[in-house]
């Protein structure tokens, strides 16, 4: 299935066309969602549909025939995809963020990644285990394991955290490396209650070569680009977590829609005299609260996306407290969406937990996604609270 957008050369599709393309994928993604869950990876059909719609080039520079889509556009597309398949949405959002990072590495890396095609998904993992590195002529030889690499089976390249060593083998820095998937093996370790279709498996590499031009120190990455670059890639790396809230927004919207189908079906309220759920004031109140919570999450997320897009386009310095507020918006939206789905499950009743009911899958996916370190409410509150009182000693580098 293809919208034809994936074949547009040079020009960038409008946000409206991209959103329409995402919406048109709903039947194929929905049909394959359960199979993706059992296989712990997307099906080939879903992968081909996303590629054909041009959604694996969202974060690729226009100079390389990518869409160079804004944060707000990616956020809305991710939300739309998640209404049909949260795992597909998550992989698109992850790839967008990794493409954003890769685009800041310079012209050589851009040509290596996208010189032949812009439809190149990426995966990534900041933290590795058992990492070793040896300095050699032109770069380093690196070994290790990197878990939680969402979209590993779709990716052609990976953005991986690695140590930087000197000639004596001493670790002198930490860096992000852009590594071809041909240099890595995938170990199937992703066996979770939710988000199973993301294929967030473990990547393993043994003494693969990383040239200097494909390494960038974390400090440099967090500080942002120093030279001329497209506005999109001026957005801080820490703020890219905003796009990962898009799938959760879409999940909550899907649960609301499916719950309303239960309401309109005329189902009675068990254990009561109400012949229809819609007649119950408590049901009405839960629906109102859930709708309001979803709206609140949407308003906070797009408030931050619009702020970041405008600031980057105007080359306006991103003030530390405003950047911390972005993290707070993400955490607050996460809490709102979890609470909204909790209320909707009360409305839908016990039947929502039947294995054949997609509502329970969205619930499991949402609760699993909400545990991502960049989305949680607790750390976001700490980050924002410290910024509000002027504490410069932050608890995370991803702000």
N, C-alpha and C positions, 0 to 999 in steps of 0.2 A: 504494500500500500504506500503510495507516495502522493504528496501534494504538488510535486514538481518544484518546490522551492529549493530543494537541495541542488538543483541544476542551474540556479541563477548565477551567472558569472559576473564577478566584479561588484555589482550593485548589492546593497543591503536591503532585504525585505523589510517592509514597514512593521512596526509593532502589531498593528491590527492584522496584517497578513500572517504573521508568525503565530498570533493567538488563534486565528482561524485554523491554521494548519494543525496546531496542538489539539484543538477541539475535534477536528475530523479524525484524529487517531483513536478516539475513545473506544469505538467498537473493537478494534483489533487488540488494543491494550487490555481492555476489560476481559476479553475472551481468553487472553493468555495469562492473566494475573495469577490464577490459581496454579497453573503449570509452573510459572516462575517461582512461586512459593515452594513447591515441592522439590524443584531442581536446585534451589538456592542460587539462581541466576536468571536473568531474562532469557526468554526464548529467542531463537533466531528471527522469528517473525516480528516480535516486538522491536528487536534491535534494528532490523531492516526498515521498519516503519519509521522509527525515530530518525534514522540516518536519511531516509528518503525525504522526510519533511524538513531537513536542514537543521534539526535541533541539536546536532552534535557540532555545530559551528557557531553556536550562540556567542561564545566569548572570543572567537577568533577575529583578529584585525580585518577590517575591510580591505586593506592592502593585499590580503591573502584570500580574498573572496569570502571572508567571514561576515557575520552579521554585526559584530561589535555591539551587541545589544546592551542597553542600559540595565542597571540593577532592577529598576521598576519593571521593565519588560521581562527579564528573567524570572522575577518573583511571580508575576501574573501567569507566565507560561508554566512554571513549575506547579502553581496552584491548579491550573486547568488540567494538566497531565495527571495529577494526583487524584483527581475525582474518578479516574478510571483505573490507574495503577500507581500507587505510591512509590513502588520501587523504581519504575521507569522515571518518574519525576525526580527522585533523589539522585539517580545516576546522571541525569541531564544537569541538575544543579551542581553536583560535585565536579563534573567535567568543566562546566562554565567557570567555576572558581579556579580550577587548576590551569585552565587556558589563560585566565587573567594573570596568574602568577608567571606562567611560561612566557607570556608576551613581554614581560618586563626584563627578560634576560638578554635581549638584544637581537640584532639582525641575523646573526649566524644561527641561533636557536630557532628563530621564526622560520627561516628557510628550511632547516632540517625537519621541523614539524609539519609545516603547511605549504612547502614549496610545490609539492605534487598534488595535494588535495587539502581542502579546508575541513573535510568531514573526519576529523581525527579526535576521537574521545580520549580524555586523559583520566587517570585515577591518581590517588596520592595518599601519603601518610607522613605526618610530621615526625612521628616517633618510631624508632626502630629498636630491636632487641639484638644483643650480641653483635653490635656493629664494630667492624674493624676496617682500617684504611691503611694503605701503604702509598707513600708519595713516589711517583715515577715521572719520567720525562713527559711533560705535557698535561699532567693531571694526577689522578689517584686510582688505585685499585681498591674496590670496596666490597665488603661482604656483610651479610646480615639478614634479618627478617623484619618485615614491616606488615603489621596487622591492620585490620579495619579498612582495607583498600577497596572501597565501594566502586563497583563497575569494573572490576579487574578483568573480567572476560570480554568486555567491550573495548577496553583501553588499548591504544597503540603505544602510548608513552605513560610514564609515571613520574610524579613529582615527589621526591623522597628526602626526608631529613637524613643527613649524613655528618660524620665528624670530619673536620679538616685537620690534617696532621702536617708536621714539618719533616725535614729530612731525617730526623732522629726518631720519628714515629710518635712524637708527643702530640696530643690533641691541643690545638691552639685556637680552634673556633668551631662553630656549628654552621652548617650550610644547608640549603635546599638544592637538590640536584635533579636535573631532568634526564630521565633514563629510558631508553627504548625497552618495551616489554619483551623483545627478543632476548634481552640480557637477563631476564628474570623468569622464575618458575612460580606457578600459582599452587599453593597448598590449600585444599578445601577445608577450611576451619570455621566457616560461617554457618552456625546451627543455632539460630535464635528463635525466640517466640514471635518476633515481628520483624518487618523489613527484610524478610528472608530472600526476596527476589533481587536484592541489591548486589548479591554476590560479593559481600565485603570480606573477601578471603585474605589470606596471608601471602605476601610476596617474598620470595627467597632469592637471594643473589650470592654468587660465589666469585669473588675477585673479578668483578666486571669493571671495565675502564670507564671513568668519568673524566672527560677533558675539562680543563679549567673554564672554558667558556660556557659549560653547562652546569657550573656551580655558582651559587650566589649566597654570600653570608646572610644568616637570618637577620642580623642587625641592619644590613643594607636593604633586605626585603621589607622589613617592617618600616624603615624610614621612608621608603617609597623611591620612585625614580628620580634621578638627578638631572637628566637631560631632557630634551624635547621628546614627548610621547603623546599618544592620543589621550584625550580626557578620561576615557573609561579606566585606563590603567594607572591613573593617579589616585584612585580610591584605595584606602588602606586595606591591607590584606585581612586584618582583623574584622573589618566590616563586611567581608564577603559571606560571613555566616548568615547574614540577612537572607540570602537566597535559599538557605536550608530550611528556613521557616516557611517558604512557599509550599513545599509538599504537605506540611502539617495543616496549613490553611485549606488546601484542597481536600484533605482527608476530612476535616471538620465539615466543610461544605457538603461533601458526599454523604456523610452520616446524617446531616440535617435533611437533605433531600430524601434519603431513603426512609427516615423516620416520618416525614410528611406523607410519604406513600402509605405507610402503615395507618396514619391518621385518616387519610382520605379513603382508605379501603372500607371504613365503617366498622373497624374492630371494636368490640365492646371493652369496657374496663373491667378486668377480672376482679372478683370479690366486691363488686359495687353494684349499685342500681343504674349506673350509667350505661346506656345501650351503645353509646359511641364515645370513644376516647376524646373526641373533639368537644364533648359537652362538659368535660370536667374542668373546673377552674384551676386545679393543681396542675393538670396537663398543660393548660393554656399558659400558666405562669412559667413552667419549665421551658416551654417552647420560646416564650418571650425572652427569658433570661439567656437561653442558649443562643438565640439569634443575635442578641445584644452583645454577648461575649465574642462571637465570631466577628461581628462588625467592629468591635473594639480592637481585636487583634489585627484586623485588616487596616484600620486607621493608623495604628501605631507602626506597623510594618511599612506601609507606603509613605508615611510621614518621613521615616528614616531614609527610605530609598530615594525619594524625591530630593531630600536634603543633600544626600551624598552625590547624586547625579548632577544637581545644580552646582554644588561646590566644586566638583571636579571640572565641569565644563567652564566655569568661570575662573579656574585656577585659584580659588579662594582657599587659604590655609584652613585646615580642619581643626577647629579649636578642641583641646583635650576633653573638656566637659561635654561638648556636643558628641564627640566620638564615643565617650562612655555612655551617653544617653542612647546611642544606637544599640549598644549591648543591652541596655535596660529595656528598650523597646522590644528587642528580640525575646528576652526572658519573660517580659510581661505578656507578650503575645502567646508564647508557649503555654503559660499558666492559664490564660483565657481559653485557649483551644482545648486543653485537657479538661477544664471544668465544663465547657460547653458539651463535649462529647459525653462526659459523665451524666449530665442532665438528660441528654437525649437517650442514653441507654436506659435510664429510669422510665422514660416515656415508652420506648419500644418494648420493654419488658424482657422476660426470660428468653423469649424466642429469638432475640437478637444474638444470643450466644450459641445458637445452633451452628454446627460446623458448616452447614450449607448456606448460612446467612452471611453475606459479605460485610455486614456491619461489624461483626466481631473481628474480621480481618483488619478493617480500617482502625478499629480500636487498638488492636495489638500493634499495628504499624505505628500509630500515633504515639503510644506509650513508649515504644522502643526508640523512635526517632527523638522524642523529647529528652532522652538521656544523653544525647550528644553533648560533649563538654561545652560547645559554643552556644547551646540553646537553653541551658538550665537557668532557672530563676535565681538560685542562691548566689552563684558567682557573679551574675549580672548585677545584683543588688550591691554586692561588695564593691565592684568596679565603679558603679555610678555613685555610691555613697562616698567613696574616697575622693572621687573627682569633685564632688559638690563641696567638700570641706577643704579642698586644695592639697590633699595628700598626694605627693608626687611618686610615692613608692607603691606602684600598682601591683596587683596580685596576678596579672596575666600580661603577656606581651602581645596578645591578639586583641588589640583595641583599635 
